[in-house]
C-alpha cells in the first residue's frame, strides 16, 4: 500500500510459485499487482517481479539478486528496488539454521591443485584420535603434538623426493638420501611416541576411583609412573632427532600460507560425511542442504573444503574462488525497515529472535485442537537393530493400509531403510524414495511424491520436508481395507455401494479397484448400481444425500467406517536441533486430523556420538537383549539435554558470527555508498573523486615526511613529492615546488597549507576531466565509470579475503588472554582504514592516470564537435 513493494519470501521455488498463483486473485481484487521471482528466470522477468506491489520469491533468489545488484556496472542492470517490507516463511530456517552460511558471488582465483592433493594424501594417512582429534558438536578439528610432527616430517620428505626427481648434483643427492634415511627413522620414533602415549592414557583410565580404592580395589601407582616415563623418553628421542635435522615449521612466515590446505583436508576427512553432508554425482561434489534434504546446485564449501573433498574422492579439483560479494541472511534482511516472519517451530527460539533480530514471537493457536499421538522414543543398541525395527513396524502399518512417512537425516539412512522395506515385501510402486539423489533437479517429480506421501497403501521415505506439510494430505479412509471389503462382497455375488465425501476419494478408490467395473456418481443421485457391480457415491453436503435404490443383494459400505488413524511418522534419528524434529512430527496431525509420531534411535547415532554413549550403553545394557528397544523417560531427558547443549553452542556461534558480521556490514555500507555514487555519477561522484585523490596524494607524501614537525621547507616537500610521484606513477604538479630559487627553497610551509595546495591540485585535475566528459554525452558511462568501479571492486575483494582470514584466526587470541570479539573489532577497523587508503591510492595510480590520458584523447573530439556545431 505504501507503493514500495512487499516481499513474501519462502524457502523454495515450488512454494513461491504456488502461493503467488493461489493468492493473486485476492490481491488483484484489491487493486494490487503480484509478481514472482524464481532463480531460473531471466533478468527482465525478475525485474518485473520485483516491480510488483507484492513479490513472491525465495531466500536464495532474493539474496543472490541483491549481490548481483551490488556488483552492477550500470544502474540499468539492477533488478531490485530499495528493501522496504519482508514476510519470511519458515523464518527460523532462514534466520537461524542458515544464519552462518553466507551467500557468496565468486570470481576466479589461483590454482592450488597440487597442494590439495599433497595434503589429502598426508591427512589420509593420519589416525583419528591419535594424530588428530575432532569435535562434531563444535565442528572443529585439531592436530595432536605427534600429528604436527608427522605432517611436517611428511612435507619435508615430499620436498626431498621432488628434489631428487629434479636431478641434483651427486653431492646434493647424497645429502638428500642421508636426510631421507633420518626422516624415516623420525617417522618410526613418532609412531613409537604415539604408542607410548596411548599406553599411558590406557593405564591412567584403568586407575580405580578414590572410593573404589578405599574399598580395596588393587592399584599400583608405579605402573602409571613407568608408563609416563616411557612416554616422556619417546618424546625426548623424537625431539632430539628433530633438532639434528634441517629446521622446518609449517606455521612460519615462509610456509604459513599452506596451513589452510592442511586444515581443509582435516575437515574434509573428519567432519564431512559422504551421502550425509554431500553427495558425489557425475564426478562432482554437491552439497546436501541439511534443512531441505536436497542438493544445493552451484553452491560450494568455502575455506578450501570443497577442493579438499574433491581431492579426497580423486575428482578433478577446481581452482580456488575469489569472493567478490558476500552477505549473510541476517544482514540481508536487516536492511528491511519492516520485517516479520512465520513458522510453526519458532517459539523454541524466541530468545534468539529477540536478542539478534529484535523480533517478538507471538504464538497463534492452532485452527483445530491437535489430537496427534506423539509416542516416546525407542532406543536400540546398534544401527542395524534400529533400522530393522523401523522397517518391521512400517511394514506392519503399510500392510494395514495406513499411510507411512519415514523421515531420515541423510541419504545413506534413506537408502538403508528403503532397501529393508523392499526386502520385507513392500512393492516398489508403493514405496516412494525421496532424497538428494532421487529428486535431483526434478521439482515436478518431487512435488508429485510429496502430494502422494499421505496416501493409504504408500510408504514415503524422505529427507527433510520442512515447509511441505501443507502439500501432504493424509488419507483418513483406509482405501486398502475398503477395497478388500468391496472385493469380498463381489466374490459373494453381491453388488456394492460405497459412500465417500470427496470426488477425489472416489477416484482414488476406483484406482484401487482397477479391473473391476465401477461408476462414480454424486450422492444426490438415487439410482443404485445397475450396469456395473460397484457404485462409488460422493457428497460433502450430508443434507442433500439421497439413499440409493438397493435390494437385499446390495452391500452398502461407508468410507468413514474404515479409518486410517492418520499419517504415521517414523523418525530414524534425532537431529541436533529439537526444531528440526518438531518439523518432521508436524507433517502428521495437521488441521485436527489424527496421526502418530515416534522416533527410533540407537546409541550409534550421531547425536550420541557427540557426547559419547559408553555410560548410556552400560545402563541400557542392563535392560536390553539383542534386537530389543527401550522406552525410558531418562533417555528422553538425556536427549533433550544433549540437544539443548548443542543448540546453545550453535546459538553462541551465531551470536559471535552476528557481531562480526555487523562490523563487516558497516564496511559494506561504506563501500556500497561509494560505489553507488560512481554508478549515479554527477556532482557527487566528482566531489568524491576530488576527496579520494587528495587523500591519496597527501597520505603518500606524508609517508615520506617525519610525523612530528608541523611545517617543512619547500625543499623537503619537493623531495617527498618526488618519492610520492615514483610510488603513485603520476605527476604531482605543484607550482610552488617548481621554483629553482635556492633561497625560496628554504621557505617553510605548514602541513595545513600544503594539504590545501594538494586539494586544489586534485580539484583542478578531476574538474578538467569531468568538464571534458560533460561535453561528450555517454563518454562518462563508457570510459570513466568502468575504470573507477574496477579499481574499488578489486580492493574490496582483497578486503573480503583479509576479513575472512581475520575471522578464522582471531579465536586463537584467547591463548594470549585477549578477547577475540574486541580484537576482531579493533583489527577490522584498522584493516578497513588500510583498504580505504588503498582504494584512494589505486584510484590515483590507475583511474586518475588513465583519466588524464583520456582527457588528451577526448579533447580533440570535443574540438571537432564544436567545429561541426559552428
Secondary structure, 3 states (H helix, E strand, C coil): CCCCCEEEEECCHHHHHHHHHHHHHHHHHCCCCEEEECCCCCHHHHHHHHHCCEEEEEHHHHHHHHHHHHCCCCHHHCCCCCCCEEEEECHHHHHHHCCCCCEEEEEECCCCHHHHHHHHHHHHCCCECCCEEEECCCCEEEECHHHHHHHHHHHHHHHHHHHHHCCCCHHHHHHHHHHHHHHHHHHHHHHHHHHHHHHHHHHHHCCCCHHHHHCCCCCCHHHHHHHHHHHHHHHHHHHHHHHHCCCCCCCCCCCHHHHHHHHHHHHHHHCCCECCCEEEECCEEEEEECCCCEECCCCCCCCCHHHHHHHHCCCCCCCCEEEEEEECHHHHHCCCCEEEEECCCCHHHHHHHHHHHCCCCCCCCCCCCCCCEECCCEEECCHHHHHHHHHHHHHHHHHCCCCEEEECCCHHHHHHHHHHHHHHCCCHHHEEEECCCCCCCCHHHHHHHHHCCCCCCCEEEECCCCCCHHHCCCCCECHHHHHHHHHHHHHCCCEEEEEECCHHHHHHHHHHCCCCCEEEEECCCCCCCCCCCEEEEECCCHHHCCCCCCCCCEEEEEHHHCECCCEEEEECCCCCCHHHHHHHHCCCCHHHCCEEEEEEEECCCHHHHHHCCHHHHHHHCCCCCCCCCECCHHHHHHHHHHHHHHHHHHHHHHHHHHHHHHHHHHHHHHHHHHHHHHHHCCHHHHHHHHHHHHHHHHHHHHCCCCCCCCEEEHHHHHHHHHHHHHHHCCCCCCHHHHCCCHHHHCCEEEHHHHHHHHHHHHHHHHHHHHHHHHCCCCHHHHHHHHHHHHHHHHHHHHHHHHHHHHHHHHHHHHHHCCCHHHHHHHHHHHHHHHHHHHHHHHHHHHHHHHHHHHHHHHHHHHHHHHHHHC
